[in-house]
Structure formats: structure tokens, C-alpha cells
Amino acid sequence: MKIRTGFVSNSSSSSFVVFGLHLDPNKLRQAMEEREAKIRAETLKDWKRNVTHGEGCRCSECTPPKVPEIGGWCQIAEDAGLSYLVEERVVGKSPNAMKSDETKQQFITRIARIISETFYPVDPDQVQYIEEVEFS
Ligand SMILES: [Zn+2]
């Protein structure tokens, strides 16, 4: 995110506030590859070409099923109920998403669990308060 410096009035700024973390680009890429490989394996699990047709056959029976496209990580974050910031690769949850009977530590632990299940294992200690302000 680009932040323009200089005087701006409050009315023209917007802020993004979450308890969350910056996704590591390498771990994110690996997680996405693993997700794709899993979907591919599931799609092709029960498929077999018609062995009586020979190796070069291109008929519908001998054509593997199309592997569904997986969305980008932003779509996956959104599907998991996470807020995100594309440029900074930030994922998390707004403080407003904290439940009334939840402590801050429970909230942070819940966010770490969602990120772990969605992308790659993270520790609650890695979840921090992140605020990004954009002036327009
Ligand atoms: Zn065939």
C-alpha cells in the first residue's frame, strides 16, 4: 500500500485494522501449491482411462477430468472469513469480529487457528495488532 505523506483531512483517509499477520510469501506459495495438488489428486483419484483404447487415444473416456481452478489467496482468505490486504499480504480479523464472551487471547488464538487451517501453521504469538491507513 502506498501512503502519501503530507497533510490530509481525516475524512479522506481510510484505515484497515486487524488482529492478524503478514503472510510469508514463500510459505504462502507453498501452501497454495499444496492446496492445488490436493484438489488435483482428489479430482483424479477415481479416474482411469479406457485401457482398451490404447495410449494415444483422446476420446472423452481417455481424457482426464478437468481440475477445478483454485482461487487466489485473497478469495481463499475471504471464504475463510478473514479480512485481507492484498499488497501487504495481511490477513486477520477486525477487532469488531471479537465475540462478546471472548477474551482478547481467545480471539487471537481463534484467528491463529483459522489462518493455520487456511494457509499454513502459525502460532498465536505471531498474531498482532495491524493498522494500515490509506490517504486518498
Ligand atoms: Zn479413448
Boltz pocket constraint, residues with backbone or C-beta under 6 A from the ligand:
constraints:
  - pocket:
      binder: B
      contacts: [[A, 50], [A, 53], [A, 54], [A, 57], [A, 58], [A, 59], [A, 60], [A, 61], [A, 62]]
      max_distance: 6.0
